[in-house]
Amino acid sequence: MRILSIGAHPDDTELMAAGTLAKYVEQGHEVVMCISCNGSQGHFEIPSAHLQCIRRREARQSAEIIGAECILLDLPDSGPWHTKEQRSLYTELVREVKPDVILTHYPVDYMSDHVETSRNTLEASFWAAVPLHLTGGQSTAHTHYPAVYYWEPLGGHNFQPSFYVDVTDQWEKKREMLLCHQSQYVWLRDHDGIDYVDFMAVMSHFRGLQCGVKYAEAFRPLHLWARSRAGRLLP
């Protein structure tokens, strides 16, 4: 299968789904990690133009750890959102990758970049398979609607998992991927008072306790017409 993750910022996917992506790769699937925003506002002191370069490098280093392709859409942090150009950009992404499964943010999250990335991903997963929906790009329409799974928001608030992925054997890779994002390790430590590696260890261990393993990541499927699938597509 071809797997596409779409996160708002560099490090978002790693926080909630790195173990799952690593497991997909280990099982022989192709993984593409897409990042919507350039991360230009995620620091106290580093100027935005320089920070974008740092975060691009960190994102690529993280993807390389599991052998995933990294695609950067380079949208600005904090919008503007809701544009036709953005919808075309996401639609063209799905047409280019032609995924069987998409992983992305839960529609209810703590900040707008996450919420709008989720919304744009949902719309693109439909329009990418409509041949007469024109984007100005060169990719052909997808042959089917991909299944969409939502990872949980940071902290797990108001999120009831439908599926768990055992990432016990992938935890060290997840940790290594998280540590690629040193700019964000410092930012979240100083701005939010958290060590995000410890934070993720606690969350993954809690989800693991719920399903009888040491570490797990949690997901909910998109249940809409043509998106629901029989059987399990998560690894």
Stockholm file with secondary structure:
# STOCKHOLM 1.0

chainA/1-235         MRILSIGAHPDDTELMAAGTLAKYVEQGHEVVMCISCNGSQGHFEIPSAHLQCIRRREARQSAEIIGAECILLDLPDSGPWHTKEQRSLYTELVREVKPDVILTHYPVDYMSDHVETSRNTLEASFWAAVPLHLTGGQSTAHTHYPAVYYWEPLGGHNFQPSFYVDVTDQWEKKREMLLCHQSQYVWLRDHDGIDYVDFMAVMSHFRGLQCGVKYAEAFRPLHLWARSRAGRLLP
#=GR chainA/1-235 SS CEEEEEESSTTHHHHHHHHHHHHHHHTTCEEEEEEEECCTTSCSSSCHHHHHHHHHHHHHHHHHHHTCEEEEEEECTTCCCSCHHHHHHHHHHHHHHCCSEEEEECSSCSSHHHHHHHHHHHHHHHHTTCTTCCCSSSCCCCSSCCEEEEECCTTCTTCCCSEEEECGGGHHHHHHHHHTCHHHHHHHHHHHCCCHHHHHHHHHHHHHHHHTSSSEEEEEECCSTTTCCSSCCCC
#=GC SS_cons         CEEEEEESSTTHHHHHHHHHHHHHHHTTCEEEEEEEECCTTSCSSSCHHHHHHHHHHHHHHHHHHHTCEEEEEEECTTCCCSCHHHHHHHHHHHHHHCCSEEEEECSSCSSHHHHHHHHHHHHHHHHTTCTTCCCSSSCCCCSSCCEEEEECCTTCTTCCCSEEEECGGGHHHHHHHHHTCHHHHHHHHHHHCCCHHHHHHHHHHHHHHHHTSSSEEEEEECCSTTTCCSSCCCC
//
